[in-house]
Amino acid sequence: MIKPSKYDRLDIPVVRHETDVLIVGGGAAGTMAAFECADAGIAVIQATKGRATSGTTTVARGGFAAAMGKDDSPELHLHDILKYGGELIDPELARVWVYDIVDVVRDLESWGAEFIRGADGQLDLKMFPSHSRARACHHYDTTGNMITKVLSKKLRADARIEKHSITAIVDLIKQDGRVVGAWGVDYQNGTLVIYHAQQVILCTGGGSGLFYVNDNPPQVTGDGYVLGFRAGVPLLGIEMIDFQAMCCSPKALFGFAPHPTGFINAGAVFRNQAGEEFLKRYFPDTAEESTRSEVILAMAKEIHAGRATSTGGIFMDATKVPMEIIQKQIPHVYKTCLHRGIDITKTPLEVAPGSHTWLGGLEVDVDGKTPVEGLFAAGETAGGIHGGNRIGGSALSASLVFGRRAGRKAAALVKEERVDLAGAEDGAIPESERAWLASLMSRNSGPLQSDVRTACLMLAHNKLGPIREGPTLKEALAEYERFD
């Protein structure tokens, strides 16, 4: 149901939509949720800040974990997750995840996913650091791209799902203590939009786009965390950020994430400016096979100690790895670097810690339901799933599972009981927000928005990275407040 109207003081058309479930976000979690709602026969709208299926799914290069091997089991997978996730992980979330992902893999294949298989027809499962078994289902080093194509094709063919792209949600709408919708800006059509919904699912990804060095799409800026927190949902472990090695030189490769797990599996090593394989000094027994967080922290310490390259990075060296291994483990990375002027068989890459995945998020139960009625969260927006340390191949795996569970539960609640949304019609966009929008749109002086954004990104990169200290955090907070 669409009701055009207009706010005179803004002179911007306002379009209202009513639906059963509003999904905010277009990555794997949001798309899986949309499929579940459509299959349940309820009305669903998927609003995405970027294009449809434009989330962070594509950055999951090397594969995702599922206990599919003959010598593996969900219980062994669960043991590995709990071992490295620490006290911040919710074991109930982890348990449903490791069992559900097995079925998700089979469904993805039925939709056209092409996981690499061996000559015997069995899945060619990769061994990732911190896992006790080889369990990464993959399509070489382009797994995320392959999954995105599969989900995109299925989504485009599903007319039951109403798709609203290039639409940024600004805030949620509450009525009598529960969420009953959201409002935002439709940049594509130049309108404000108000959504009235029985249930809302936040799948906006993490906040890596807030850092200068990151491998996420630019629209991934922690929106879901803010929306949920404003609505009254607690944030869990939001300080836990998964940094990965990302290129800091040359300029043509800046920000490119060269799949460090694939490099390590191929036999590459990390060296400082002096050529030392420094991980052996920090972790004599495990070196490059240490956990991702341990490797990144060691890199950060080397950089802070002044043992970085001239561009502020660390060498990731695959020059002694045979070409046939590179072609098997990281063919896409090899081709990408070669296209941009670097032959990784001859020249080490210069990398530095960049924001890859946020491990914390909104408090949810096993179905993605938050403590606030009418509101769900899934994917990177949800907390308690990974704890303090995400082992390789977990982010996409969890997004697929909990996106599906959230969509299924939200659809079931819509069928159980419908909420009267009539009271949400008036005042959906608060007067203070209207005034803010008006001042923003009439602004014709002061610093450029792009300059402010760049300054914020650099501030996060310099003071909110893997190594954080109290005084530095206070300095960062004071600088952010000056931007306001």
TAJOFEN-V511851 format. One record per run of one state. SS is the DSSP state (H for helix, E for strand, C for the rest). FROM is the first residue (numbers start at 1). LEN is the number of residues. If there is no record, write none. Layout:
{{SS;FROM;LEN} {SS;FROM;LEN}}
//
This chain:
{{C;1;1} {E;2;6} {C;8;4} {E;12;13} {C;25;3} {H;28;12} {C;40;4} {E;44;4} {C;48;8} {H;56;4} {C;60;4} {E;64;2} {C;66;8} {H;74;15} {C;89;2} {H;91;20} {C;111;6} {E;117;1} {C;118;5} {E;123;1} {C;124;2} {E;126;1} {C;127;9} {E;136;2} {C;138;5} {H;143;14} {C;157;4} {E;161;4} {C;165;2} {E;167;9} {C;176;2} {E;178;9} {C;187;4} {E;191;12} {C;203;5} {H;208;3} {C;211;3} {E;214;1} {C;215;8} {H;223;9} {C;232;3} {E;235;2} {C;237;4} {E;241;9} {C;250;1} {H;251;3} {C;254;6} {H;260;7} {C;267;2} {E;269;3} {C;272;7} {H;279;4} {C;283;4} {H;287;3} {C;290;2} {H;292;13} {C;305;9} {E;314;4} {C;318;5} {H;323;7} {C;330;1} {H;331;9} {C;340;9} {E;349;10} {C;359;2} {E;361;2} {C;363;6} {E;369;1} {C;370;5} {E;375;3} {C;378;1} {H;379;3} {E;382;1} {C;383;12} {H;395;22} {C;417;5} {H;422;3} {C;425;6} {H;431;12} {C;443;6} {H;449;15} {C;464;6} {H;470;14} {C;484;1}}
//
